[in-house]
Amino acid sequence: MGKTTPCKIPLLFQSNLLCFSLLYLATTLFFALRNSLSPSQCGFEDPPFDPIQTPLFTYPHSYGEHKYALPARRSSCSSSVLFSDYKVVFKEIQDLCGNSSAFPPVLKYMQGNADRFGGHFGTKKRIAYFDHQNNSLDLPCGFFKKFPISDSDRTAMENCHGVVVVSAIFNNHDKIRQPRGLGSKTLDTVCFFMFVDDTTLKGLEHHHLIYEKSNEFKIGAWRIVKVSSKNLYENPAMNGVIPKYLVHRLFPNSKFSIWVDAKLQLTADPLLLIHALVVSENVDMAISKHPFFIHTMEEAMATARWKKWRDVNALLMQMETYCENGLQPWSSNKLPYPSDVPDSALILRKHGLRSNLFSCLMFGELEAFNPRDQLAFAYVRDNMSPKLKLNMFEEQMFEDIAVEYRHSLKRVGIGANDEGSKASNSKGTKRASHELLFINGSSCSSCQNYLLKMWGS
């Protein structure tokens, strides 16, 4: 009888270590491909009633609107946002917007002409407007120069009477992304406006998203408003602050607004968001807490360390000014405010006395120092009167209603290196180095007590 020849295992698979490595590589590639195709690993099961199923706009492949999504840090796929029935919300928001007594005209704005859009008031002058007990007093709130947009865009903005969703791209810093999860009636009742400058407009023309000869521009849900920024601020980020904080003046007849940074893609219906985070909570404004910081000085040190604003001397002066005028680190004495530092990429507002006052005061601080609004947030909020009714919601809720993307990789910056993202501080809170407290040989003397309280010394 002949011998049975054993079946030989190929040499490639005779090494257990090699087999394990190949299996690990294949698994890793699978999950990497899965994550790259889906910016969010969770799919929530509570869409609004009769949601829009068809894409709002079809982009050319070259535009890359869904590239570079940041991974979510949520620990589970359960949604933290509790939405009411879409039909109920739709009717309630409509009734609220039709009730003029719920939105009385309560602020009078200063008129005049100045070299800068916001008037550029000094510290003492700005502080004088924080205590707003006299409604007959004219409040400085920008528009000391004409906001350079077309008459047709201005008319469309004035004709927005309910909820408006606002975003902006200056210096071609981001991509235009369409909102997802919209209810069937939302596009008929909610306005979507995207403000862009000439540089961004040229980028849109390059990808054939718009045509230069058109009098009006529309990309999916968004009406595109061209802003002649050469007549405004040199810094594109500061021009973006105008629609972000003066939305109540740009849209004088709107009752609610949602600011969405262009690095975000909204994934929940705006009506449901306004109802869940503002109306149901009976607040003036809703904004997410910062994922890492609770003290303003932590954000200031991170801003200097990560070069989010390169003029460190100006940052020092800003913090000195705020400490001299009452800024304190966060403590339980500030409750119900749970933090001093927001993630301001998403802001939901009910337009009224307190939210409008907060927005005007914030704009004054941003023009005076820099567009890093997280630095002025607690200073304005804590010193203004009447007090702002604020819903600072958890970071996971933020991730449940929006997808965040990296800014466009090719850009030219003026002043600010980056408006920041969660990825910048992915390693968590880090105590500032000693050198950050001393600039050109002088210490941040007015903030020494702040720092000692913050560090528990």
Secondary structure, 3 states (H helix, E strand, C coil): CCCCCCCCCCHHHCCHHHHHHHHHHHHHHHHHHHHHHCCCCCCCCCCCCCECCCCCCCCCHHHCCCCCECCCCCCCCCCCCCCCCHHHHHHHHHHHHHCHHHCCCCCEECCCCCCCCCCCCCHHHHHCCCECCCCCCEECCCCCCCCCCCHHHHHHHHCCCCEEEEEEECCCCCCCCCCCCCECCHHHHEEEEEEECHHHHHHHHHCCCCCCCCCCEEECCEEEEECCHHHCCCCHHHHHHHHHHCHHHHCCCCCEEEEECCCEEECCCHHHHHHHHHHCCCCCEEEEECCCCCCHHHHHHHHHHCCCCCCHHHHHHHHHHHHHCCCCCCCHHHCCCCCCCEEEEEEEEECCHHHHHHHHHHHHHHHHCCCCHHHHHHHHHHHCECCCCEEEECHHHHHHHEEEECCCCCCCCCCCCCCCCHHHHCCCCCCCCHHHHEECCEECHHHHHHHHHHCCC
